[in-house]
Amino acid sequence: MASAAKRIENLVAARKSLRISLDKSKALSFALDKTGPRFEEINQRLPLLEAAVRPIRAQKEALVAVGGHIDRAVGPAAAVLKVFDAVHGLEKSLLSDPRNDLLGYLSVLKRLEEALRFLADNCGLAIQWLEDIVEYLDDNSVADERYLSNLKKSLKILGELQSDEERARLDGGLLYAALDKLEGEFRRLLTENSVPLPMSSSNGEELACIAPSPLPVQVIQKLQAIIERLKANNRLEKCIAIYVEVRSLNVRASLQALNLDYLEISISEFNDVQSIEGYIAQWGKHLEFAVKHLFEAEYKLCNDVFDKIGLDVWMGCFAMIAAQAGMLAFLQFGKMVTESKKDPIKLLKLLDIFASLNKLRLDFNRLFGGKACLEIQNLTRDLIKRVIDGACEIFWELLVQVELQRQTPPPPDGSVPRLVSFITDYCNRLLGDDYRPILTQVLIIHRSWKKENFQERLLNEALLTIVKAIELNLETWSKGYEDSTLSYIFLMNNHWHFYKHLKGTKLGDLLGDAWLREHEQYKEYYATIYLRETWGKLPALLSREGLIMFSGGRATARDLVKKRLKGFNEAFDDMYKKQSTWVLSERDLREKTCQMAVQAIVPVYRSYMQNYGPLVEQDASASKYSKYTVQSLEKMLSSLFQLKPTKHGSFKARDSNGKVDSVSPNQICSAPTVM
């Protein structure tokens, strides 16, 4: 029984073991089915694995030799990789805003520059050692050809990158980004601290409140630090361009308060200097302000900011600012004035321009004397030459132009010709303290260019000759009147004008007291002749002859009085009508001459009418003979010779082709300027 149980137990155990074996066989069979494709895959990969492990299977001597090559290459390559990693560590700081810590930013940037210089210097060495390894592997067949081919391609790419100047710095993008940020900070510092000069007005004149320094010292120091780094990275030109742009705009903004639109006027927009005479006066003041304050400040600031870079750099920077900010426009405006039509007023304006430039001569030489300001120097020299040539040409032609007027007719009203009044005033201005020193200096310079000497007496002689020419003109013009009495009015006008307007003046002193008294006497002489030949003849028409001793009766006396009153009235009307268009320019001469006429006629007329007026007053046609009362007669005579709204007698000038053109009162030399 026990044995049977034992057999059954063994049988069960055998069955169980058999089932387990069967299951294992099935699993093994399934695994074998899957292993076939894997073996095929392994079989395909064996060549690659063989190539990868070939150095291990190479000969011992080859493996020992290649080890030395690897050791030499690993050192430089590892150092390059270490520095390259360090460069990436600077990225966060260099992509931040420099304004937060400019000095720290510049310090980090300098570290980047040093790292990039190291990479640029050592990358080539590392590539060379790697190339040596590849060459050895290739020569000794230590590595697979495909493996060597990939290495060669990689080294070729590295070599091309290393030889490319723009991309030699392996992480140049970060450097350029940092430099761009520095340029932005440079612009920001300039822009935020460049403030136009505040202007205030006093008595209609613009005044500038000049600050002690255009930029704070701390800002200048920051700008200098940025410039140093930008220059070290060949970005100085861009830095200068930013500086010139910002500071030029700031200067122009300061000048805008002065209203300089007139600088843009072209030669075609005006006919003569008179149309822009006021602008020329402003031009001198504005130029002085611009040079002494604005450009002076920019000159000093350029020196401060770029001093460490070199003289040529900051002088060139200043030259560009001066040109762009308006200096060239000032000089071009002066040139335009020299190209305008010639006339005496232009001479005065040219002298004003010369005075303004001469006043600033030392400033010009100091600010614009460098070779960087060559354009401004050339324009200035050209302007001065044009001014001197033009002024001398007009001055020496004055006599010729005065003589040319001799052929023109005299004023129809007997007044003072515009030429006479203009020239007397004009010569006085040239002899005055404002213009004489300037004109003398201009004439001296002009003569020196011709290697000739100029003595001041030549100026006096020239003006005296002009006055004598005018006197001859007066004599000629006086003979042009058909009515001799009108010529007397004309001569009275002009002789008195000379005496009254030149007495006590520079020109009068030059001519002398004897000359002045002579003209005063001439005035008295022609006044006497005028009165005698005009109103002085009328009292004889009111003769009492035949009336005092008349015995033929009242009717006959009345007829004689009517006849004489009629003759008087007709003569008076004709004379008054004719002289009502005549003019005595000076009020005192006019009043005195009228009073002389009143004294010559009115007392005689009053007495005559008191004695003989009753003879005709009862007549039906009494008003025909008693045409004037004493009061009306006196009033009419006192109203003679008044100035009229319309003016006569233009002053003409002959241009270079011989044509005579009419010009305005203040014009003489209308010939085109020849430069």
JOKA-V261233 format. One record per residue. N is the residue number from 0. RES is the residue in one letter. NEAR is the number of other C-alpha atoms within 8 Angstrom. Layout:
N RES NEAR
N RES NEAR
This chain:
0 M 4
1 A 5
2 S 6
3 A 7
4 A 8
5 K 8
6 R 8
7 I 8
8 E 8
9 N 8
10 L 8
11 V 8
12 A 8
13 A 8
14 R 8
15 K 8
16 S 8
17 L 8
18 R 8
19 I 8
20 S 8
21 L 8
22 D 8
23 K 8
24 S 8
25 K 8
26 A 8
27 L 8
28 S 8
29 F 8
30 A 8
31 L 8
32 D 7
33 K 8
34 T 8
35 G 8
36 P 7
37 R 8
38 F 8
39 E 8
40 E 8
41 I 8
42 N 7
43 Q 7
44 R 8
45 L 8
46 P 7
47 L 7
48 L 8
49 E 8
50 A 9
51 A 9
52 V 8
53 R 11
54 P 9
55 I 6
56 R 6
57 A 9
58 Q 6
59 K 6
60 E 6
61 A 10
62 L 12
63 V 8
64 A 8
65 V 11
66 G 8
67 G 8
68 H 11
69 I 9
70 D 8
71 R 9
72 A 12
73 V 8
74 G 8
75 P 11
76 A 10
77 A 8
78 A 8
79 V 13
80 L 8
81 K 8
82 V 11
83 F 10
84 D 8
85 A 8
86 V 12
87 H 7
88 G 7
89 L 10
90 E 9
91 K 7
92 S 8
93 L 12
94 L 8
95 S 6
96 D 7
97 P 10
98 R 6
99 N 5
100 D 7
101 L 9
102 L 6
103 G 7
104 Y 11
105 L 10
106 S 8
107 V 11
108 L 11
109 K 9
110 R 8
111 L 11
112 E 9
113 E 8
114 A 11
115 L 13
116 R 9
117 F 10
118 L 13
119 A 12
120 D 8
121 N 10
122 C 11
123 G 10
124 L 9
125 A 12
126 I 11
127 Q 8
128 W 11
129 L 10
130 E 10
131 D 9
132 I 12
133 V 11
134 E 8
135 Y 9
136 L 12
137 D 11
138 D 7
139 N 7
140 S 7
141 V 12
142 A 12
143 D 10
144 E 7
145 R 6
146 Y 8
147 L 12
148 S 8
149 N 8
150 L 9
151 K 10
152 K 8
153 S 8
154 L 11
155 K 8
156 I 8
157 L 9
158 G 10
159 E 8
160 L 10
161 Q 14
162 S 7
163 D 8
164 E 6
165 E 5
166 R 10
167 A 11
168 R 11
169 L 10
170 D 9
171 G 10
172 G 6
173 L 9
174 L 11
175 Y 8
176 A 9
177 A 11
178 L 9
179 D 8
180 K 10
181 L 11
182 E 11
183 G 8
184 E 10
185 F 11
186 R 11
187 R 8
188 L 10
189 L 11
190 T 8
191 E 7
192 N 8
193 S 11
194 V 6
195 P 8
196 L 9
197 P 8
198 M 9
199 S 8
200 S 8
201 S 7
202 N 4
203 G 5
204 E 6
205 E 9
206 L 8
207 A 8
208 C 8
209 I 7
210 A 6
211 P 4
212 S 6
213 P 9
214 L 9
215 P 8
216 V 6
217 Q 6
218 V 9
219 I 11
220 Q 9
221 K 9
222 L 11
223 Q 11
224 A 8
225 I 12
226 I 11
227 E 8
228 R 10
229 L 14
230 K 9
231 A 7
232 N 7
233 N 7
234 R 9
235 L 10
236 E 7
237 K 7
238 C 12
239 I 9
240 A 8
241 I 9
242 Y 10
243 V 12
244 E 9
245 V 12
246 R 12
247 S 12
248 L 9
249 N 11
250 V 11
251 R 10
252 A 9
253 S 11
254 L 10
255 Q 8
256 A 7
257 L 8
258 N 7
259 L 8
260 D 6
261 Y 7
262 L 9
263 E 8
264 I 8
265 S 7
266 I 9
267 S 5
268 E 6
269 F 9
270 N 9
271 D 10
272 V 13
273 Q 7
274 S 8
275 I 9
276 E 9
277 G 7
278 Y 8
279 I 11
280 A 9
281 Q 8
282 W 9
283 G 11
284 K 8
285 H 9
286 L 10
287 E 10
288 F 9
289 A 10
290 V 12
291 K 9
292 H 9
293 L 10
294 F 11
295 E 10
296 A 10
297 E 12
298 Y 11
299 K 8
300 L 10
301 C 13
302 N 11
303 D 8
304 V 12
305 F 12
306 D 10
307 K 6
308 I 7
309 G 8
310 L 8
311 D 7
312 V 9
313 W 14
314 M 14
315 G 10
316 C 11
317 F 12
318 A 11
319 M 9
320 I 13
321 A 12
322 A 10
323 Q 9
324 A 10
325 G 9
326 M 10
327 L 11
328 A 9
329 F 11
330 L 11
331 Q 10
332 F 11
333 G 10
334 K 10
335 M 10
336 V 9
337 T 12
338 E 9
339 S 12
340 K 11
341 K 14
342 D 13
343 P 12
344 I 10
345 K 11
346 L 13
347 L 9
348 K 11
349 L 14
350 L 13
351 D 11
352 I 12
353 F 12
354 A 9
355 S 11
356 L 9
357 N 7
358 K 7
359 L 10
360 R 8
361 L 7
362 D 9
363 F 10
364 N 8
365 R 7
366 L 10
367 F 12
368 G 10
369 G 8
370 K 5
371 A 9
372 C 12
373 L 10
374 E 6
375 I 11
376 Q 10
377 N 8
378 L 11
379 T 9
380 R 8
381 D 8
382 L 12
383 I 10
384 K 8
385 R 11
386 V 13
387 I 14
388 D 10
389 G 13
390 A 13
391 C 11
392 E 8
393 I 13
394 F 9
395 W 9
396 E 9
397 L 11
398 L 11
399 V 8
400 Q 12
401 V 13
402 E 10
403 L 11
404 Q 11
405 R 10
406 Q 5
407 T 7
408 P 8
409 P 11
410 P 10
411 P 8
412 D 10
413 G 14
414 S 14
415 V 12
416 P 11
417 R 10
418 L 9
419 V 10
420 S 10
421 F 10
422 I 8
423 T 13
424 D 8
425 Y 8
426 C 10
427 N 11
428 R 10
429 L 10
430 L 10
431 G 9
432 D 6
433 D 8
434 Y 12
435 R 11
436 P 8
437 I 11
438 L 10
439 T 10
440 Q 8
441 V 11
442 L 11
443 I 11
444 I 9
445 H 11
446 R 11
447 S 10
448 W 7
449 K 6
450 K 6
451 E 7
452 N 7
453 F 9
454 Q 7
455 E 7
456 R 6
457 L 8
458 L 9
459 N 9
460 E 8
461 A 10
462 L 9
463 L 10
464 T 9
465 I 11
466 V 9
467 K 8
468 A 11
469 I 11
470 E 8
471 L 8
472 N 11
473 L 10
474 E 8
475 T 9
476 W 11
477 S 12
478 K 8
479 G 8
480 Y 10
481 E 5
482 D 6
483 S 7
484 T 9
485 L 11
486 S 12
487 Y 13
488 I 16
489 F 13
490 L 12
491 M 13
492 N 16
493 N 12
494 H 12
495 W 12
496 H 12
497 F 12
498 Y 12
499 K 7
500 H 8
501 L 13
502 K 11
503 G 6
504 T 9
505 K 10
506 L 11
507 G 12
508 D 10
509 L 8
510 L 9
511 G 8
512 D 9
513 A 6
514 W 8
515 L 14
516 R 9
517 E 8
518 H 12
519 E 11
520 Q 8
521 Y 10
522 K 13
523 E 9
524 Y 8
525 Y 12
526 A 12
527 T 8
528 I 9
529 Y 11
530 L 11
531 R 9
532 E 9
533 T 10
534 W 11
535 G 11
536 K 9
537 L 12
538 P 12
539 A 6
540 L 10
541 L 12
542 S 7
543 R 6
544 E 5
545 G 6
546 L 8
547 I 6
548 M 5
549 F 8
550 S 4
551 G 6
552 G 7
553 R 7
554 A 6
555 T 8
556 A 12
557 R 10
558 D 8
559 L 9
560 V 11
561 K 10
562 K 8
563 R 11
564 L 12
565 K 10
566 G 9
567 F 11
568 N 10
569 E 8
570 A 9
571 F 9
572 D 8
573 D 8
574 M 9
575 Y 9
576 K 8
577 K 8
578 Q 9
579 S 8
580 T 8
581 W 15
582 V 13
583 L 14
584 S 12
585 E 8
586 R 7
587 D 6
588 L 11
589 R 13
590 E 9
591 K 8
592 T 9
593 C 12
594 Q 10
595 M 9
596 A 12
597 V 12
598 Q 8
599 A 11
600 I 12
601 V 11
602 P 9
603 V 10
604 Y 11
605 R 9
606 S 8
607 Y 10
608 M 9
609 Q 8
610 N 7
611 Y 9
612 G 10
613 P 9
614 L 11
615 V 13
616 E 9
617 Q 7
618 D 7
619 A 4
620 S 6
621 A 10
622 S 7
623 K 7
624 Y 11
625 S 11
626 K 7
627 Y 7
628 T 7
629 V 9
630 Q 7
631 S 8
632 L 10
633 E 10
634 K 8
635 M 8
636 L 12
637 S 10
638 S 8
639 L 12
640 F 12
641 Q 10
642 L 7
643 K 6
644 P 4
645 T 4
646 K 5
647 H 7
648 G 10
649 S 10
650 F 14
651 K 13
652 A 15
653 R 14
654 D 12
655 S 7
656 N 5
657 G 6
658 K 7
659 V 8
660 D 9
661 S 8
662 V 12
663 S 7
664 P 9
665 N 9
666 Q 12
667 I 14
668 C 14
669 S 13
670 A 10
671 P 9
672 T 10
673 V 3
674 M 6
